[in-house]
């Protein structure tokens, strides 16, 4: 299991398009992937769950990936949360 704590870097937060791209990329991976915000866990393989997390600029989150492809999943999640591109 991999865990990583980081902060949303994009000034517009995590919005629908990048959330959808990451959820689609994570879906076929053989692992669980979650974003934890304020103690609540959101399934990162679901675009609806990612967007319902309301990840605004400066929000601190914990990323958790567990399974055979956890490293690839973690790289995708880190890119989603730490990217400064819209």
C-alpha positions in Angstrom: 0.0 0.0 0.0 1.2 3.5 -0.9 0.1 6.7 0.8 1.1 10.2 0.0 -0.1 13.6 1.4 -0.2 16.6 -0.9 -2.0 19.8 -1.7 -4.2 20.7 -4.7 -1.9 22.9 -6.8 -4.3 24.1 -9.6 -5.8 27.5 -8.8 -9.1 26.3 -10.3 -9.1 23.1 -8.2 -9.8 19.7 -9.6 -12.6 20.0 -12.1 -14.5 17.6 -14.3 -12.2 17.2 -17.3 -9.0 16.2 -15.5 -11.0 14.2 -13.0 -12.6 12.2 -15.8 -9.3 11.6 -17.5 -7.7 10.2 -14.3 -10.8 8.1 -13.4 -10.8 6.6 -16.8 -7.0 5.8 -16.6 -7.3 4.3 -13.2 -10.4 2.1 -13.9 -8.5 -0.7 -15.7 -5.7 -0.8 -13.2 -5.5 -3.7 -10.7 -5.6 -1.8 -7.5 -7.7 0.4 -5.2 -7.2 4.1 -5.4 -8.6 6.7 -3.0 -8.5 10.3 -2.2 -9.0 11.2 1.5 -10.1 14.7 2.4 -11.0 15.7 5.9 -11.2 12.1 7.0 -13.6 11.1 4.2 -12.5 8.6 1.5 -13.4 9.1 -2.2 -13.0 6.3 -4.8 -10.6 7.8 -7.3 -11.8 5.4 -10.0 -15.2 7.2 -10.1 -15.5 10.7 -11.7 -18.5 11.4 -9.6 -16.7 10.6 -6.4 -13.7 12.8 -7.4 -15.8 15.7 -8.3 -18.0 15.3 -5.2 -14.8 15.7 -3.1 -14.8 19.4 -4.1 -11.0 19.6 -4.3 -10.3 23.3 -4.3 -6.9 25.1 -4.6 -4.9 24.6 -1.4 -6.9 21.6 -0.1 -4.7 19.0 1.6 -5.5 15.4 0.7 -4.1 12.0 1.2 -3.7 9.6 -1.7 -3.9 5.9 -1.1 -3.3 3.2 -3.6 -3.2 -0.5 -2.8 -2.7 -3.4 -5.2 -0.4 -4.8 -7.9 -0.5 -1.6 -10.0 -0.4 0.8 -7.1 2.7 2.7 -8.3 1.1 3.5 -11.7 -2.1 4.6 -9.9 -0.2 6.8 -7.5 1.6 8.5 -10.3 -1.7 9.3 -12.0 -3.2 10.7 -8.8 -0.2 12.8 -8.0 -0.4 14.3 -11.4 -4.1 15.1 -11.0 -3.7 16.8 -7.6 -0.3 18.5 -8.2 -0.7 19.7 -11.8 -1.0 23.4 -12.2 -2.5 23.1 -15.7 -6.2 23.6 -16.2 
